[in-house]
């Protein structure tokens, strides 16, 4: 995949960078990346050059920049309850991959997900049902919350690969992961 703006990083290197960032997060009290005035000015003047796309839940306890020790301009983060994939999310991934040159998209679920719990144990009404219906399609008859979370991530990864075949054929790597709220660990699938 040709990288926009001269930014070049392979999906493998991007994934390794995320894994190393999570190790730093686990070992450090203040693992945040670069949010300095200089970095803010540079990204304002030179644009953004994220090395990875992260599709994650809207849960306030899941902060990809912290989990991966990244700063401003490092990640293109797409947040939606239950990290479900719809046309808006696909369009955002398409933009980040084709226009910003991101070689890697990670679907990041998390333990203790309220949307997964709602799909397992409740019948929400209103617009929430669109989220839980998508999660129910992903998890089938699974009843264990942690297993359901992983199935939901895998479903989202497969949906991205199916709906964006040209991007995947041209080099976009799509990976799944689960963030463990209890200890901060990100387990890549």
C-alpha positions as CSV (number, residue, x, y, z in Angstrom):
1,X,0.0,0.0,0.0
2,X,1.4,3.4,-0.9
3,X,1.8,5.6,2.1
4,X,0.4,9.2,1.9
5,X,2.6,12.1,2.7
6,X,5.8,10.1,2.5
7,X,4.9,8.3,5.7
8,X,6.0,4.7,5.5
9,X,5.6,2.0,8.1
10,X,4.7,-1.6,7.5
11,X,1.7,-3.2,9.2
12,X,4.1,-5.5,11.1
13,X,6.1,-2.6,12.4
14,X,2.9,-0.8,13.4
15,X,1.6,-3.8,15.2
16,X,4.9,-4.2,17.0
17,X,4.8,-0.5,18.0
18,X,1.3,-1.0,19.5
19,X,2.5,-4.1,21.4
20,X,5.6,-2.3,22.8
21,X,3.4,0.7,23.7
22,X,1.1,-1.6,25.7
23,X,4.2,-3.0,27.5
24,X,5.2,0.5,28.4
25,X,1.6,1.2,29.6
26,X,1.7,-1.8,31.9
27,X,5.0,-0.9,33.4
28,X,4.7,2.9,33.8
29,X,2.5,5.2,35.9
30,X,2.4,7.9,33.2
31,X,2.7,6.1,29.8
32,X,1.1,8.7,27.6
33,X,2.8,9.6,24.3
34,X,3.7,13.0,23.1
35,X,1.1,15.7,23.7
36,X,3.6,18.6,23.8
37,X,3.0,22.0,22.4
38,X,5.7,21.3,19.7
39,X,3.9,18.1,18.7
40,X,0.5,19.9,18.5
41,X,2.0,22.6,16.4
42,X,3.8,20.1,14.1
43,X,0.6,18.2,13.4
44,X,-1.4,21.4,12.9
45,X,1.1,22.6,10.3
46,X,2.1,19.3,8.7
47,X,-1.1,17.3,9.1
48,X,-1.6,13.9,10.7
49,X,0.3,10.8,9.9
50,X,-1.1,8.1,12.1
51,X,0.6,4.7,12.0
52,X,-2.6,2.7,12.9
53,X,-6.3,2.8,12.9
54,X,-8.0,1.7,16.1
55,X,-11.7,0.9,16.1
56,X,-12.8,0.6,19.7
57,X,-15.7,0.9,22.1
58,X,-17.0,4.3,23.3
59,X,-16.4,3.1,26.9
60,X,-14.7,5.8,28.9
61,X,-12.2,3.3,30.4
62,X,-10.8,2.4,27.0
63,X,-8.3,5.1,25.9
64,X,-6.2,3.8,23.0
65,X,-3.6,6.6,23.2
66,X,-2.9,5.6,26.8
67,X,-3.1,1.8,26.2
68,X,-0.5,2.0,23.5
69,X,1.6,4.9,24.9
70,X,0.8,7.1,21.8
71,X,0.4,10.8,21.4
72,X,-1.2,13.3,19.1
73,X,-1.2,12.2,15.5
74,X,-0.1,8.6,16.2
75,X,-3.5,6.8,16.0
76,X,-6.7,7.3,14.0
77,X,-9.3,6.3,16.6
78,X,-12.8,5.4,15.7
79,X,-15.1,4.9,18.7
80,X,-18.5,3.3,18.7
81,X,-20.3,1.4,21.4
82,X,-19.5,-2.3,21.2
83,X,-16.9,-1.6,18.5
84,X,-19.5,-2.6,15.9
85,X,-18.8,-2.0,12.2
86,X,-21.3,0.0,10.1
87,X,-21.0,2.1,6.9
88,X,-19.8,5.1,8.8
89,X,-17.0,3.2,10.5
90,X,-16.1,1.5,7.2
91,X,-15.9,5.0,5.5
92,X,-13.6,6.2,8.3
93,X,-11.3,3.2,8.0
94,X,-11.3,3.7,4.2
95,X,-10.3,7.3,4.6
96,X,-7.5,6.6,7.1
97,X,-6.1,3.8,5.0
98,X,-6.3,5.3,1.6
99,X,-5.8,9.0,2.4
100,X,-3.6,8.9,5.5
101,X,-1.6,5.8,4.6
102,X,-2.4,3.7,7.7
103,X,-1.2,0.2,7.0
104,X,-2.9,-1.4,10.1
105,X,-6.5,-1.4,11.4
106,X,-7.0,-2.9,14.9
107,X,-10.5,-3.7,16.2
108,X,-10.1,-3.4,20.0
109,X,-12.8,-4.9,22.2
110,X,-12.6,-4.9,26.0
111,X,-13.7,-7.0,28.9
112,X,-16.7,-5.8,30.8
113,X,-18.2,-4.3,27.7
114,X,-21.7,-3.0,28.4
115,X,-22.8,-3.4,24.8
116,X,-21.8,-7.1,24.9
117,X,-23.6,-7.5,28.2
118,X,-26.7,-5.8,26.8
119,X,-26.6,-8.2,23.8
120,X,-26.3,-11.2,26.2
121,X,-28.8,-10.3,28.8
122,X,-31.1,-7.6,27.7
123,X,-33.4,-6.5,24.9
124,X,-32.7,-2.8,24.5
125,X,-35.1,-0.6,22.6
126,X,-34.5,2.5,20.5
127,X,-31.3,2.9,18.6
128,X,-29.3,0.8,21.0
129,X,-30.9,-2.3,19.5
130,X,-29.0,-1.7,16.3
131,X,-25.7,-2.2,18.3
132,X,-27.0,-5.2,20.2
133,X,-28.4,-6.9,17.1
134,X,-25.0,-6.6,15.4
135,X,-23.3,-8.1,18.5
136,X,-25.9,-10.9,18.6
137,X,-25.1,-11.8,15.0
138,X,-21.4,-11.9,16.0
139,X,-21.8,-14.0,19.1
140,X,-24.5,-16.5,18.1
141,X,-25.4,-18.7,21.1
142,X,-22.3,-17.8,23.2
143,X,-23.2,-17.0,26.8
144,X,-19.8,-16.3,28.3
145,X,-19.1,-12.6,28.3
146,X,-15.3,-12.8,27.6
147,X,-15.8,-15.3,24.8
148,X,-18.6,-13.2,23.4
149,X,-16.3,-10.1,23.4
150,X,-13.7,-12.0,21.4
151,X,-16.3,-13.3,18.9
152,X,-17.5,-9.8,18.5
153,X,-14.0,-8.6,17.7
154,X,-13.5,-11.4,15.2
155,X,-16.8,-10.6,13.6
156,X,-15.8,-7.0,13.2
157,X,-12.4,-7.9,11.7
158,X,-14.1,-10.3,9.2
159,X,-16.6,-7.6,8.3
160,X,-13.9,-5.1,7.5
161,X,-12.0,-7.6,5.4
162,X,-15.2,-8.5,3.5
163,X,-16.4,-4.9,3.0
164,X,-13.0,-3.4,2.1
165,X,-11.4,-6.1,-0.1
166,X,-9.6,-3.7,-2.3
167,X,-7.9,-2.0,0.6
168,X,-7.0,-5.3,2.2
169,X,-5.6,-6.6,-1.2
170,X,-3.5,-3.5,-1.5
171,X,-1.9,-4.0,1.9
172,X,-4.2,-3.0,4.8
173,X,-3.8,-5.5,7.6
174,X,-6.7,-5.9,9.9
175,X,-6.1,-7.4,13.4
176,X,-8.2,-8.0,16.5
177,X,-7.4,-7.4,20.1
178,X,-9.0,-7.4,23.5
179,X,-8.2,-4.9,26.3
180,X,-8.4,-6.4,29.8
181,X,-9.8,-3.7,32.1
182,X,-8.5,-5.5,35.3
183,X,-4.8,-5.4,34.4
184,X,-4.4,-3.1,31.4
185,X,-3.1,-5.9,29.1
186,X,-4.0,-5.9,25.4
187,X,-4.2,-9.4,24.0
188,X,-3.9,-9.5,20.2
189,X,-5.9,-12.3,18.6
